[in-house]
Structure formats: C-alpha cells, structure tokens
C-alpha cells in the first residue's frame, strides 16, 4: 500500500447524539504519534462502517443461545423485526445516510430473490419456522446480504474512497450481471465461475482504492481488497452455520464451510460493489480528476 497525505478529513456520519463521543475520541488520540493515531482511527472507522453487519452477527449469536421454542415470536421473525428496527433507528438518529439505506433496500431485494432460488434448488436451507418468509426463505436473510452493501457504502463515505483507473460502467454492469446470472444458471448449465474470476481481474486489475484514515491516504488494489473482504465474509458465514441459522446439505453435524464458498463470496462482492456504485458514484482521486478537467 502506498502512502500520501491530505488535509481534508473524511466525512463521518455519527449523528448529533454520538458527536460528543467522536470529539472526545479525537481529543484522546491527538497527543499520540501520527502513525499510532492513524492506525487506531482506521480500526475505529472500520468498526463504525461494520456497525450494521456486526449488530446482525451479534443477534445471530445471542438469539441462538437464549431463544426458546415456546416463545410467542419465532427467532427468524424476531431477527427480521430487529433488523428493520435497527435501520429505522440508524436513520432516525442520523447514524446512517439515506444513500446507504437505498443500497440496503436494493441489496435486500436482489439477495432475497437469490435466496428463494437457492433454497428451492437445495443449495442450503433454513431449518427453523417463521411467519415472515417467502418460499421457505425468512425475510431477515435479505438483511444479511444488505449488511454487505451497507458496509461498502459506509466505507466509501467514511474513508472518502476514490478509485483510480475505474472502468466504464457498462463493463462493470455487464460483469455484475454475468456473475449474478451464473449463481442461477450453473444449476442447469456449465459453471463459468473460473472465467468470471479471470474477468474480475481483467476488468479491475488497474483499479486502486485510495482511502483516507485522517490525514493519511493509502492505496490498495481493488482486487486485493475484494479477496480480503471475501475472507471475512466467509468467516461470518461460518458463524451463521455454527448458530444453525442456515445449514448446507453436507452439514449433518457442523463443520467449517468449504473454501469454495469463499470464491462465491469473492464474486458476489463484485455484484455488491456494482450495486453500490449505482447509488454512490465512484469518484477519481483529486489528481486524476484535475487531469480530466484540464
């Protein structure tokens, strides 16, 4: 990763109720060496960007431990109502922007459609009962996909992400459609995921993400960022299966989800990213923008 400097801090949507806490944290970090302050801010901002996803994972773990079969509300239905409530509260207290809410809505729909198809094809199953469901798919599952879109939209804003050498939208759109379609078509036609892996590298190999922690700007290849993110999503999926929230046909007893699912998450991340860019347009670095404006 390359390093640079800028004076403009990234936008931070903490909302008026958490703003005093943010100012207190910034004051506590001010006396530290710049590199330590930047490192701690990076971790804190990542945690803030993961807020919705982390909350959903925490709900999966807690409800698995405490939920009782005789309770009047099914666990899956509670998860849906809780996720919806969290979204309303985030917007009410201005801890989330409306652009991020739109991303969540779009991804909730596309994720639920794929879930309905995959469950019908026997790729995985939801073993518990629910009232709020479509075709055997509880509605909370869409929020698990939406958490990915939420994280992406929030990191783009919080870290003031810029993208150098970003490909034309028609290329990224076509790639995202091909990946999404393959998740359906490989049940009937040859699986072209290896061609799609190659296509992601061809389309995005020149793209670098420029992200700002505070005054330090770092650069990372987008393909590398996608791989690292898919690894964390694969770990999160293991939490989902460990809690029995969804299970695969091979998991008569729990075991680690196959590494093949990591590849699926890698591809799905590109679909997520392209969906996010429909709402949050990718911006070039300032130096690159200046060249275009000349």
N, C-alpha and C positions, 0 to 999 in steps of 0.2 A: 504494500500500500504506500502511495506517495503522500507527502505531507505538504501543506501550504498554510497560509494564514489569511484571515479576513476579519474585518472589524464588525460586520453586521451579524448579530446573533440570530439563530434560527427561531422561527415563530414557535410559541409554546402556549397551547390552549389548556390552561389549568382551571380556568373559571374563577370567578371572583372569590369563592369560598376557600379555594386552595392557594390563591395567590400569596397570602402572607407566609404560608409554609414554603413556597418556592423561593421567596425572597430570603427567608431565614436560612435555607439550604445554601443559596448562592453566597450569602454572607459568611457562612461557616467554611465554605470552600475557598474563599478569596485569599486567605493567608497561605494556602498550600502552594507548593511548586506547580508551575503551569501544567506540567505533564501529568501530575497526580490529579489535579483538579479536572483536567480534560478526561482522564480515564474514569474517574468517579462519575462525572456528568454523563459520559457515554453509557455507563451501566444504568444510571437513574433514568435517562431518557429512553433507553431500551425497555426498561420495566414499565415506564409510563405508556409507551407505544403498545406493549403487550397487555395492557390493563384488561381489555375485554376477554382476550384469549385466556389469560391467566385466571380470571374470575370463572370462566366456564370450566376450565380444568379443575379448579378447586371445588366447584359444585359437583362435578362428577365424583370426585373422591369422597367428599363429605356425605353426599346423599347415599353413596354405596354403603357407607358404614352405618348410618343412622336410620335409613328408611325401613319401615315395617310394612309387611304385606297388607295388614288390616287398616292402614291409614286411608282416609276418605279420598285423597288425591293420589293418582298414580305418579310414580317417580318421573317418568318421561314427561308427563303433563306439567309437573312442577318445574322441571328444567326449562320447558318452553316458556312458561309464565315468568319464571325468574329471569331468563334472558331478555324477554320483552320488557320487563320492569327495569332491568339494568339499562337498556337502551334509552328508555324514556327518562330515567334519572340522569344519565350522561348528558342528554340534550337539555334537560331542564336546568341543570347546574352548569351548563356550558363547558363540560369536560370533553365534549366531542363536537366536531363541526357537522353541519348539515351535509357537506360533501361526503364525509365519512359515513353518515347514516345512509346516504344514497348508495354508496358502494356496498354496504351491508345488505341492503334490500335487493340489489341486483344479484349479488352472490348468493343470497339465501334462495332465490328463485332457481338459479342455474344449478346450485348444489342439490336442492330438493328434487329437481327433475332427474338428475343423475342417480340420486339415491333410490328413487322409486324404481328406475330401470334395473339398477344393480341388485337390489333386494329381490326383485321379480326373477332375475336370472340366477339367483342363488349365490352371488359373489360373497355376500355377508348377510347377517340377519340381526334383528333387534328382538331379543328373547322375552322382553317384558311387555306387559299390557299397557295400552294407552288409549285415551279417547280422542285426543288431538293428533290425528295421524291421517295419512293418505296412502292407500295401497300398502299398508303394513309398515310405513315409514313415519315415525313420530316427528312432529313438526320442529322439535328442538334441533334435530340433526342439521337442518339448514343453517342454524346459527353456528354450528361447528365449522362449516365451510366459511360462513360470513366472518368468523373471527380471523381467518387468514386475510381476507380483503381488508378488514378493519386495521390489522397490524400494518399492512402495506401502506394504506392511505395515511395512517398516523406517522409512520416513519418518514414518509416522503415530506410531510409537513414539518414534523418536529426537528428533523435533521436537515431541513432545507435542501433536499436532494436535487441534484442536477445530473443530467445524463448527456455525456459527450458521444458524438457519432451515433445518435439514435436513429434506427432505420425508419423508413417510411411507414405510416400507419397501415397501409394496405398489406405490407409484408407481415407485420406483427399480427394484424387481424386474421389474415389467411392462415398463419401458423397456429394461432389460438383455436380457430375453427377446426383445423385438421386434428389437433390434439384432442379437443373435446369430442369430435366425431369418432375418433379411434377408441375412446373409452366405451362407446356403444358398439361400433362395428366389429371390433375384434372378437365378439362372441359369434359372429357369422362369417367373417372374412379374415384373411391373414392379419396378424398383429403387426403393425408397422412402427412400433414404438422405437426400434433402433434407428430407423430412418428419421423419426421425429427427434430423437436425441441429437443426431447429426445436424438436423435442421436448426435446432435451437442454437448450436454453436455457430453455424454459418450465418444466421441472421443477427446474432447478438455478440459475436466474438470481438468486435471493435468497441462495444459499448462499455464505458466506465461509469460507475456511480460516484459522484462527488458529494460527500456528505460532511456536514459541519457539526461538530460537537458544541463548541462555544466560539472560539476564535480560530480554531484549527480545522482545516479542511483536509480530509483524507480521500483517497481514491481507491476503489476496488472494482475489478471486472464484474460485470453483472452476472455472467455465467457462474463464477465462483460464489457470488452471493446467493444465487439460486440453489446451488448444491448445498451450501451450509444451512440455508433455511429449510431445505427439504429434509436434512438430517434431524433438525429439531422437531419438525412435524412428524417424522417417523417415530421419534421418541414419545411425542404426545399421543400418537395413535396407540402405542403400547400401553399408555395409561388408560386409554379408552377401553381396550380389550381386557386389561387387568381388572378393571371395575365391572366387567361384564356388560357395559353399556351397549356395545355391539360385539359380535363374535364372527369369526370366519369358520367355514365348514371344517377345516382341519383342526380347530381348537376344541377338541373334546375335553382336554384339560389345557389350562393356559400355558402358552409358550410365546417366546418372542416373535413378533410379526416378521415375516420374511423380508429380506433385504430387497426383494423385487418391489415391495410396496414403496420403498424409498425412491425407486425410479418413477413410480406412478406419481408420487408427491412432487418430484422434480418437474415432471411435465405439467402437472396441474398448477404449479406455481406460475408458469408462463400464462396459462389461461387466466389465473387470478390477476397477474400483473397487467395484462392487456385490458381486462375488465376495469381495473382501477384507472388506467390511463384514459378510459372513455369519460371519466368524471374529473380526474385530476391530470391535466395535460402534462406530459414530461417536458421539462424546461432544460435548455442547454446551460452549461456553465457561462458565467458572465463574459469571460474572454471569448468564448465561441460565439455567443450572441452578438458581441461587439463586431466580430469579423463579418457576421451575416448582415449587420446593419450598415456596414460601410458601402 
